[in-house]
């Protein structure tokens, strides 16, 4: 028995090393291209966007004195500097429509999206004098395009200056006069969309933001505000943030859902492959031992190669075709290799029933579990326990001391020795 197990352990060890090399190679390929490809995606599609709340600002002249030295004498001169004052919105009605459109580069999918933004804001000059006010819309990203840019003041389109990532318009605002600003655009970004109330802790009055999505899987990053209400729509979600008088340093944010990444998934499956092969070898060894069937270590070697073919083919197919189609092709090829080989070695019944079923469970289904990240560990644990239960029931009556001593089980007759010819006997 030990002589049978030692070669199997050696084959298992060598195949495990091969899977480790394959998984490391996939990881290196993925990492080496990630930054380069991400830069290319951002150059075409844009970067993660953060929309700042607009502001109204004006400058106030402030006189001050300064001591200067002139011709060796000190004297005091009066100077004027300008201080910038900001007016925060009295009310805000904001809408953001997010349309997710994944893009694939190399072995990775990127969560790109289109956004339609519109905000209506009201400001009031609380000063007792008229001020020359600049209404400023902060554009959410430097690496971005903005189509259909709208900038209306009190319902009228006004001249807009765009400079340094901001769009602004200037006009005179009378004392206690209100002004309504409407700003909007269509743009596109990557990974996440955020709305920020301002630097540090900000006070927000009469605020409402409605966000609509065309995807169901929504996620709010850490240290952000959760929606006050959310309603599921046929294509996604309608999310509302409503505040009467908010004081917060947090922002509103939504992370785009990620697709299953072909490169990292193929790498994870490859690193886990030794576990699949262990269970397969374990079950096949037990079944053949119970039935008195003989599989040579070379037979196990070719079975291990058929398992490895699944991961090798998957690793390079995902570069060129859809992930799910790559997985299906790789699975069919590997199963056909095993079944067609064992059909010749031990017969069609064992190959099509026990071997094919074991491979479907331990190679295919265990690998499928990685598509469901939250349930991968649980699925594999349940499969392992069921395997242990089955093998324990099958082998409960076996006298292992006899098996390891080379004693044949009852009912199995050893093959007859070859007859010696009479000439040799003479």
RASULPE-V838024 format. One record per residue. N is the residue number from 1. SS is DSSP state (H for helix, E for strand, C for the rest). OMEGA is omega in radians with two decimals (NA if undefined). Layout:
# RASULPE-V838024
N SS OMEGA
N SS OMEGA
This chain:
# RASULPE-V838024
1 C 3.14
2 H 3.14
3 H 3.09
4 H -3.06
5 H -3.07
6 H 3.10
7 H 3.12
8 H 3.12
9 H 3.12
10 H 3.10
11 H 3.14
12 H -3.13
13 H -3.13
14 H 3.13
15 H 3.11
16 H 3.09
17 H 3.11
18 H 3.11
19 H 3.10
20 H 3.11
21 H 3.14
22 H -3.14
23 H 3.11
24 H 3.12
25 H 3.11
26 H 3.11
27 H -3.13
28 H 3.10
29 H -3.12
30 H -3.09
31 H -3.09
32 H -3.10
33 H -3.03
34 H -3.08
35 H -3.12
36 H -3.11
37 H 3.12
38 H 3.09
39 H 3.12
40 H 3.11
41 H 3.13
42 H -3.13
43 H -3.13
44 H -2.96
45 H -3.12
46 C -3.10
47 C 3.03
48 C -3.02
49 E 3.04
50 E 3.14
51 E 3.07
52 E 3.05
53 C -3.14
54 C 3.12
55 E 2.96
56 E -3.08
57 E 3.08
58 E -3.11
59 E -3.14
60 E 3.11
61 E -3.14
62 E 3.13
63 E 3.10
64 E -3.13
65 E -3.12
66 E 3.13
67 E -3.13
68 E 3.12
69 E -3.10
70 E -3.09
71 C 3.10
72 C 3.13
73 E 3.09
74 E 3.07
75 E -3.11
76 E 3.12
77 E 3.10
78 E 3.12
79 E -3.14
80 E 3.03
81 E -3.09
82 E 3.06
83 E -3.13
84 E 3.08
85 E -3.10
86 E 3.04
87 E 3.12
88 C -3.13
89 C 3.03
90 C 3.10
91 E -3.09
92 E 3.04
93 E -2.96
94 E 3.08
95 E 3.09
96 E 3.13
97 E -3.07
98 E 3.14
99 E -3.07
100 E 3.08
101 C -3.10
102 C 3.07
103 E -3.13
104 E 3.03
105 E -3.13
106 C -3.12
107 C -3.04
108 E 2.96
109 E 3.11
110 E -3.08
111 C 3.11
112 E -3.09
113 E 2.96
114 E -3.12
115 E 2.97
116 E -3.04
117 E 3.01
118 E 3.12
119 E 3.05
120 E -3.04
121 E 3.09
122 E 3.12
123 E 3.09
124 E 3.04
125 C -3.12
126 C 3.11
127 C 3.13
128 C 3.12
129 C 3.08
130 C 3.14
131 E 3.00
132 E -2.96
133 E 3.03
134 E 3.03
135 E -3.00
136 E 3.00
137 E 3.13
138 E 3.13
139 C -2.92
140 C -3.13
141 C 3.09
142 C 3.11
143 C -3.10
144 C 3.02
145 C -3.11
146 C -3.14
147 E 3.11
148 E 3.12
149 E -3.12
150 E 3.13
151 E -3.08
152 E 3.07
153 E -3.08
154 C 3.07
155 C -3.11
156 E 3.04
157 E -3.08
158 C 3.06
159 C -3.06
160 C 3.04
161 E 3.11
162 E -3.08
163 E 3.03
164 C 3.09
165 C 3.08
166 E 3.01
167 E -3.07
168 E 3.07
169 E -3.08
170 E 3.11
171 E 3.14
172 E -3.12
173 E -3.10
174 C 3.11
175 C 3.14
176 C 3.11
177 C 3.07
178 E 3.07
179 E 3.12
180 E -3.10
181 E 3.04
182 E -3.13
183 E 3.13
184 E 3.13
185 E 2.96
186 E -3.09
187 E 3.11
188 E -3.06
189 E -2.98
190 E 2.95
191 C -3.04
192 E 3.03
193 E -3.07
194 E 3.02
195 E -3.06
196 E -3.10
197 C -3.10
198 C -3.11
199 C 3.10
200 C -3.13
201 C -3.05
202 E 3.03
203 E -3.06
204 E -3.13
205 E 3.01
206 E -3.04
207 E 3.02
208 E 3.05
209 E 3.07
210 E -3.14
211 E 3.09
212 E -3.10
213 E 3.02
214 C 3.13
215 C -3.05
216 C -3.02
217 C -3.09
218 C -3.12
219 E -3.14
220 C -3.12
221 C 3.11
222 C 3.09
223 C 3.04
224 E -3.09
225 C 3.06
226 C -3.13
227 C 3.08
228 C 3.11
229 E 3.01
230 E -3.10
231 E -3.14
232 E 3.11
233 C -3.13
234 C -3.10
235 C -3.07
236 C -3.10
237 E 2.92
238 E -3.04
239 E -3.10
240 E 2.99
241 E -3.08
242 E -3.13
243 E 3.08
244 E -3.13
245 E -3.02
246 E 3.01
247 E -3.02
248 E 3.01
249 C 3.13
250 C 3.12
251 E 3.07
252 E -3.09
253 E 3.05
254 E 3.10
255 E 3.13
256 C 3.10
257 C 3.14
258 C 3.01
259 C 3.06
260 C -3.08
261 C -3.07
262 H -3.10
263 H 3.12
264 H 3.12
265 H 3.11
266 H 3.11
267 H 3.14
268 H 3.14
269 H 3.13
270 H 3.13
271 H -3.12
272 H -3.01
273 H 3.12
274 H 3.11
275 H 3.11
276 H -3.13
277 H 3.12
278 H -3.13
279 H 3.13
280 H 3.10
281 H -3.10
282 H -3.10
283 H 3.13
284 H 3.13
285 H -3.13
286 H -3.11
287 H -3.14
288 H 3.11
289 H -3.14
290 H -3.07
291 H 3.14
292 C 3.13
293 C -3.08
294 C 3.00
295 C -3.13
296 C 3.07
297 H 3.09
298 H 3.06
299 H 3.09
300 H 3.11
301 H -3.14
302 H 3.06
303 H 3.09
304 H 3.11
305 H 3.10
306 H 3.06
307 H -3.11
308 H 3.13
309 H 3.12
310 H -3.07
311 H 3.13
312 H 3.13
313 H 3.13
314 H -3.07
315 H -3.06
316 H 3.05
317 H -3.07
318 C 3.05
319 C -2.91
320 C -3.11
321 C -3.09
322 C -3.09
323 H -3.07
324 H 3.09
325 H 3.08
326 H 3.14
327 H -3.11
328 H 3.14
329 H -3.13
330 H -3.14
331 H -3.14
332 H 3.14
333 H -3.11
334 H 3.14
335 H 3.11
336 H 3.10
337 H -3.10
338 H -3.06
339 H -3.11
340 H 3.13
341 H -3.11
342 H 3.07
343 H 3.13
344 H -3.05
345 H -3.02
346 C 3.13
347 C -3.05
348 H -3.07
349 H 3.14
350 H -3.10
351 H -3.06
352 H -3.07
353 H -3.04
354 H -3.06
355 H -3.13
356 H 3.13
357 H 3.14
358 H 3.13
359 H 3.11
360 H -3.10
361 H -2.94
362 H 3.08
363 H -3.01
364 H -3.07
365 H 3.07
366 H 3.11
367 H 3.09
368 H -3.12
369 H -3.13
370 H 3.04
371 H -3.13
372 C -2.93
373 H -3.09
374 H -3.06
375 H -3.08
376 H -3.11
377 H -3.12
378 H -3.12
379 H -3.12
380 H 3.10
381 H 3.12
382 H 3.11
383 H 3.14
384 H -3.13
385 H 3.11
386 H 3.08
387 H 3.13
388 H 3.14
389 H -3.11
390 H -3.11
391 H 3.12
392 H 3.12
393 H -3.12
394 H -3.01
395 H -3.04
396 C -3.06
397 C -3.12
398 C 3.04
399 C -3.01
400 H 3.11
401 H 3.10
402 H -3.13
403 H -3.13
404 H 3.08
405 H 3.09
406 C 3.14
407 C 3.14
408 C 3.10
409 C -3.14
410 C 3.11
411 C -3.13
412 C -3.09
413 C 3.12
414 C 3.13
415 C -3.11
416 C 3.10
417 C 3.11
418 C -3.12
419 C 3.14
420 C -3.11
421 C -3.11
422 H -3.13
423 H 3.13
424 H 3.13
425 H 3.12
426 C NA
